[in-house]
Amino acid sequence: MKRSFDIAELPAGWGYSLLTATVVPRPIAWVSSLSAEGIANLAPHSFFTIASADPPIVQFTSVTEKDTLRNIRATGEFVIGLVTEDLAGAANVTATNFPPGHDEFAEAGIRPEPSRFVRPARVAESPVALECRLERIVEVGNSFLVLGEVLCVALAEEVLDPVRRNGKPHPRYELLRPVSRLGRIQWGLPGDAFDLVRPQFEE
């Protein structure tokens, strides 16, 4: 038997807590951006997914207006890095509510590296970087959905599958070791994975 919660009748903040504890695991977009003055910012956002395959669009949500959102509005560019198991502590440091103008790369001991198509830096230690150009920002309640067109996918050689199917480069999940956000202050490590081939009606 399930216990039901009427969101409209819950105290403030309870809906957020219930949703973030049930929509799990959530991948983390580690977003680097630049202010109009050229000041770097790096912050994790755990409302993150693919919005479109063609054109290639990814989406993350800024819950309330933060430096990341203001920077992207000003410059139209950002980079999404992947938070791996060994980078979780550093990513958590970049979640600190630093005042504007703070360099989160330096605070977390993270090395920036140049991007290919956009001005914001990549996280050098992350095996994945998605260089993005702003497609649009959609305001929903107290949150802002940021959609970005992916201009470049940069992958570390050591996470790529040496056996390429149909010639396509493919990162291996067990080599990426991505962490995710769970409920409250919990972060998640990759669990067991299994393969399932999607059935075809014709077969």
GUTIRO-298249 format. One record per residue (C-alpha): x, y, z; chain. Coordinates in nm, 4 decimals. Each point is the difference from the previous one (the first is absolute). Last residue first. Layout:
N
> east,north,up,vomar
> X,Y,Z,A
...
//
This chain:
203
> east,north,up,vomar
> 1.1483,-1.0215,-3.5297,A
> -0.1894,0.2768,-0.1786,A
> -0.1124,0.1394,0.3366,A
> 0.3604,0.0604,0.1035,A
> 0.1044,-0.0718,0.3594,A
> 0.2495,0.2296,0.1722,A
> 0.3116,-0.1944,0.0984,A
> 0.0480,0.0053,0.3761,A
> 0.3505,0.0199,0.1469,A
> 0.0721,0.0119,0.3730,A
> 0.1577,0.2484,0.2364,A
> 0.0766,-0.0430,0.3681,A
> 0.0251,0.3240,0.1930,A
> 0.1790,0.3215,-0.0837,A
> 0.0638,0.2132,0.3091,A
> -0.2654,0.2215,0.1562,A
> 0.0009,0.3257,0.1942,A
> -0.2097,0.0538,0.3095,A
> -0.0517,0.3409,0.1594,A
> -0.3827,-0.0168,-0.0112,A
> -0.1064,-0.2465,-0.2697,A
> 0.2205,-0.1271,-0.2815,A
> 0.2516,0.1850,-0.2139,A
> 0.2127,-0.1917,-0.2473,A
> 0.3576,-0.1140,-0.0422,A
> 0.1522,-0.1008,-0.3310,A
> 0.2532,-0.2872,-0.0073,A
> 0.1041,0.0747,-0.3624,A
> 0.1742,-0.3351,-0.0384,A
> -0.3046,-0.2085,0.0963,A
> -0.2162,0.2113,-0.2304,A
> 0.2189,-0.0589,-0.3050,A
> 0.0329,0.2909,-0.2391,A
> -0.0950,-0.0739,-0.3626,A
> 0.1649,0.1216,-0.3177,A
> -0.2091,-0.1149,-0.2991,A
> 0.1625,-0.2085,-0.2743,A
> -0.3064,-0.2223,-0.0322,A
> 0.0848,-0.1343,0.3450,A
> 0.3380,0.1147,0.1240,A
> 0.2014,-0.2534,0.1968,A
> 0.2529,0.2051,0.1984,A
> -0.2859,0.1318,0.2154,A
> 0.0894,0.3551,0.0991,A
> 0.0690,0.0897,0.3632,A
> 0.3795,0.0193,-0.0343,A
> -0.0170,0.2252,-0.3058,A
> -0.1585,0.2826,0.1981,A
> -0.3127,0.1283,-0.1736,A
> -0.0794,0.3435,-0.1453,A
> -0.3487,0.0521,-0.1443,A
> -0.0202,0.3198,-0.2043,A
> -0.2657,0.2454,-0.1120,A
> -0.2768,-0.1205,0.2307,A
> -0.2972,0.2342,-0.0285,A
> -0.0973,0.1226,0.3447,A
> -0.3289,0.0064,0.1843,A
> -0.0182,0.1688,0.3393,A
> -0.3200,-0.0688,0.1914,A
> -0.0460,0.2715,0.2630,A
> -0.1660,-0.0579,0.3349,A
> -0.2218,0.1912,0.2428,A
> -0.3125,-0.0701,-0.2068,A
> 0.1100,-0.1152,-0.3442,A
> 0.2178,0.2440,-0.1952,A
> 0.1292,-0.1365,-0.3311,A
> 0.3492,0.0952,-0.1162,A
> 0.0917,-0.0514,-0.3658,A
> 0.2563,-0.1468,-0.2385,A
> 0.3133,0.1017,0.1888,A
> 0.3158,-0.1311,-0.1649,A
> 0.1520,-0.3087,0.1559,A
> 0.3315,-0.1777,0.0386,A
> -0.0639,-0.3417,0.1518,A
> 0.3035,-0.1211,0.1937,A
> 0.0627,-0.3551,0.1185,A
> 0.2952,-0.1686,0.1740,A
> 0.0068,0.2662,0.2741,A
> 0.3432,0.0985,0.1325,A
> 0.0471,0.2899,-0.2424,A
> -0.3346,0.1595,0.0847,A
> -0.0758,0.1859,-0.3244,A
> 0.0416,0.3741,-0.0259,A
> -0.2642,0.2530,-0.0984,A
> 0.0829,0.1746,-0.3316,A
> -0.1708,-0.2335,-0.2462,A
> 0.1056,-0.2041,-0.3037,A
> 0.3067,-0.2017,0.0982,A
> 0.0033,0.0336,0.3771,A
> 0.3147,0.0944,0.1856,A
> 0.0886,-0.1869,0.3204,A
> -0.0953,0.0903,0.3551,A
> 0.1728,-0.1856,0.2845,A
> -0.2006,-0.0775,0.3123,A
> 0.1282,0.0674,0.3521,A
> -0.3549,0.0546,0.1279,A
> 0.0492,0.3663,0.0964,A
> 0.2103,0.0640,-0.3116,A
> -0.2636,-0.1293,-0.2418,A
> -0.2686,0.1681,0.2093,A
> 0.1467,0.3449,-0.0728,A
> -0.2071,0.2429,0.2081,A
> -0.1419,0.3019,-0.1837,A
> -0.3510,-0.0308,0.1394,A
> -0.0119,-0.1102,0.3660,A
> 0.0634,-0.3704,0.0651,A
> -0.3068,-0.2100,0.0760,A
> 0.1966,-0.3263,0.0029,A
> -0.0983,-0.2411,-0.2809,A
> 0.3570,0.0244,-0.1329,A
> 0.1195,-0.1806,0.3134,A
> -0.2409,-0.2854,-0.0771,A
> 0.1515,-0.0346,-0.3465,A
> 0.3448,-0.0320,0.1582,A
> -0.1189,-0.2773,0.2296,A
> -0.1727,-0.1834,-0.2846,A
> 0.3063,0.0097,-0.2300,A
> 0.1322,-0.3509,0.0735,A
> -0.3371,-0.1586,-0.0683,A
> -0.0525,0.1909,-0.3228,A
> -0.1811,0.3290,-0.0539,A
> -0.0500,0.0509,-0.3741,A
> 0.0675,0.3410,-0.1496,A
> -0.2470,0.2380,-0.1614,A
> 0.1389,0.3049,-0.1801,A
> -0.1704,0.3360,-0.0418,A
> -0.0771,0.2735,-0.2534,A
> -0.2565,0.2735,-0.0682,A
> 0.2154,0.2697,0.1604,A
> -0.2283,0.2078,0.2224,A
> -0.2852,-0.2479,0.0418,A
> 0.2531,-0.2745,0.0614,A
> 0.1676,0.2057,0.2706,A
> -0.3262,0.0861,0.1750,A
> -0.1046,-0.3654,0.0002,A
> 0.3289,-0.1217,0.1430,A
> 0.0047,0.2787,0.2581,A
> -0.3380,-0.1057,0.1400,A
> -0.3685,0.0667,-0.0638,A
> -0.2258,-0.2510,0.1744,A
> 0.0327,-0.3756,-0.0602,A
> 0.2227,0.0034,-0.3074,A
> -0.1099,-0.2852,-0.2206,A
> 0.2075,-0.1928,-0.2499,A
> -0.0671,-0.0796,-0.3635,A
> 0.1893,-0.1590,-0.2856,A
> -0.0693,0.0569,-0.3682,A
> 0.1421,-0.1908,-0.2978,A
> -0.2134,0.1102,-0.2964,A
> -0.0952,-0.2752,-0.0440,A
> 0.0307,-0.1889,0.3295,A
> -0.2142,0.2320,0.2097,A
> -0.0456,0.0814,0.3701,A
> 0.2776,-0.2124,0.1486,A
> -0.0008,0.0189,0.3807,A
> 0.0943,0.1960,0.3114,A
> -0.1711,0.1036,0.3242,A
> 0.3105,-0.0693,0.2119,A
> 0.1805,0.3304,-0.0550,A
> 0.3642,0.0285,0.1071,A
> 0.1831,0.3365,-0.0098,A
> 0.3065,0.1560,-0.1635,A
> 0.0396,0.3741,-0.0597,A
> 0.2731,0.1883,-0.1827,A
> 0.0206,0.3803,-0.0048,A
> 0.0152,0.1428,-0.3550,A
> -0.1746,0.3310,0.0679,A
> -0.3211,-0.1193,-0.1683,A
> 0.0195,-0.2955,0.2372,A
> 0.1445,-0.3295,-0.1154,A
> -0.1463,-0.3490,0.0266,A
> 0.0831,-0.3488,0.1195,A
> -0.2813,-0.2417,0.0721,A
> 0.0493,-0.3317,0.1765,A
> -0.3216,-0.1673,-0.1176,A
> -0.0809,-0.2731,0.2478,A
> -0.1989,-0.3115,-0.0830,A
> -0.3070,-0.0635,0.2171,A
> -0.0499,-0.3376,0.1674,A
> -0.2735,0.0472,0.0944,A
> -0.3306,0.1800,-0.0487,A
> -0.1299,-0.1091,0.3406,A
> 0.2153,0.1943,0.2455,A
> 0.0158,0.3107,-0.2187,A
> -0.3775,-0.0035,-0.0406,A
> -0.0808,-0.0465,0.3687,A
> 0.2431,0.2689,0.1147,A
> -0.1219,0.2505,-0.2594,A
> -0.3613,-0.0624,0.0971,A
> 0.0858,0.0466,0.3668,A
> 0.1578,0.3404,-0.0570,A
> -0.2965,0.2061,0.1137,A
> -0.2455,-0.1993,0.2122,A
> -0.2168,-0.2543,-0.1865,A
> -0.3601,0.0691,-0.1013,A
> 0.0585,0.0643,-0.3710,A
> 0.2245,-0.3054,-0.0228,A
> -0.2749,-0.2354,0.1190,A
> 0.2019,-0.2894,0.1401,A
> -0.1231,-0.3574,-0.0453,A
> 0.1072,-0.3017,0.2053,A
> 0.0185,-0.3140,-0.2102,A
> -0.1340,-0.3411,0.0961,A
//
